[in-house]
Amino acid sequence: MLAPAEEGQQADSLARKDAAFSASFGYDEQGLVTIEIDVEASLPLICQRSLAPYQEKIERNSLLVVIEQVSDQDQVPESYDPVLVENRRLALQDIVEEELLLAIPQVPRNPELAEIELSTDGEVRTPPVTENEQTHRPFAGLAGLLKADIED
């Protein structure tokens, strides 16, 4: 899903661009350790309409609760996402990476592309957008027919 590296660039360096995050630690009313994490990044993805690379801006906010055993997951309130710690250590890099993965769309589509025309020669063209173009509404006449049926 990530865009491949360009010539002369390592594949790993393209996917590992800087991601900004902030994490606030605290306790909730139940005494659970909570983490509020905000993650922002711009990831290179492949548009599934045009198959061209583009930058997807990711912004995600999550409220996490720290658990030490998998069995503790059942006591976690629904408003939190559980995070399992091992040996009382928490890897923030892993949490940020997971938040980025969760924020990637299932089907990446470049929002700047309105519509794509595909041709048999493999060329991808975007149709010109005209302001005065009429929208074809195939069911517009049904409203009048329904009113006429109701009145009869």
N, C-alpha and C positions, 0 to 999 in steps of 0.2 A: 504494500500500500504506500510505503514511503517512496519518494522519487529516487531513482538511481543516481549515483554520484556522476558528476560531469567529468570529462576527461581531465586527468591530472589531479583529481580530488579523490581522497579515500572514501569508500562507501560509509565507513563509520563516522567520518567527520561531518557528512551532510546531515545525518540523522541526529547528531549530538550537538546541535546548536544550543545557544544559551536559552535557558528557561528561567523566568523570574518567578519566585514564589515567596510567600510569607506564611509562617506557621505560628499560631498563638496557642500556647498550652494553658490548661486550667483544669478546674474540677467542676463538675455539675452538682446538682442538689443531692444526688445519690452517692457522691464521693468518687465517681468514676473519673479517670484521667481523660480529658478531652483534648482534641487538636482541631482547631479551625484552620484549614489550609486553603490558600488562594494560589492558583497556578496560572501563569500566562506564558504563551510561547507562540511562535510562528513555525509551523512544520511544513516541509515540502512534501506534498502528496501528488498522486496521479489522478487527474480528473477522469471519472468513468464515462463521461460523455465524449470528451475530445481526446482522451488518452495523452494529454499534455500535462506537464508538471505545473503546479501552482502552489502558492503559499496559503495555508489554512491557518487563520488566527484562532488560537485556542484560549479560552478563558473559562476556568472552572473553580468553583467554590464548594468545599465539602466540610462536613462536620463529622469527625472521626472519634471513636472511643477506643482506648487501649485495653486489650485483653491479653491475659497470659496463658490461657488454655482455650482450646477449641470449644470445650464444654461451656465456657463462660459466654459464648455467643448467644445462647438462649435468653440470658438475662439482659441483653443490650436493648434499650428502647429503640423503636423503629425510626426515630429521627436521626440516629447515628449509624455510621458504617463502621463495623469493627475492624481493628488492625491488630494482628497477632504479633506480639513481641517475643523474642527468644533471648533467654538469659538476661532479661531486664534491659535489653538494648534495642534501640529503634533506629532503623536506617532511613533517614529522610530522603535520600536519593531514590530508594525503592518506592517510597510513597509518592514522590513527585512523578516518577516514571509511570506508576500505575494510574495516577490521575490523568496524565497525558494520554495514555492508551485508552482510558475510558471516555475521553472527550473526542477522540477521532471518530468522525462519522463512519457508519457502516459502508455507505456508498459515497465516496468523496466526489463532490461536484463543484466545479469552479463557479462561484456566484456571479462572476463578471460575464460569463457566457449566457446570453439570453436563450438562444436555441441553436442547435447544431444541425446542419444538413450533411448527410453522409452520401457519398457517391460511390460508384462501383470502381473508380480508379484509385480509391484509398485516400483521396483528398478530403479534408474536413473544412467546410465553409460555414461561416455564420451569415445568415440572411440579413439583408439590410433592414433596419427598423424604420418604419414610417409612422409618423404621428397621426396621420389622417386615415390609416388603414381601418376598415370596418371589421368588427368582430363577427364572425359567423356564429349565429345562435340557432342550432337546428331544432330546438324545442320551444322556441319563442311563440309559435302559433298555438301550442297546446293550451296556454293560459286562456286564450279566447274561446277555444272549444270547450274547455271545462266550465267556463262561466255560462256559455250557451246551454250546456247540458243541465246545469243546476237550475237555470231559469225556466227550463221547460217542464 
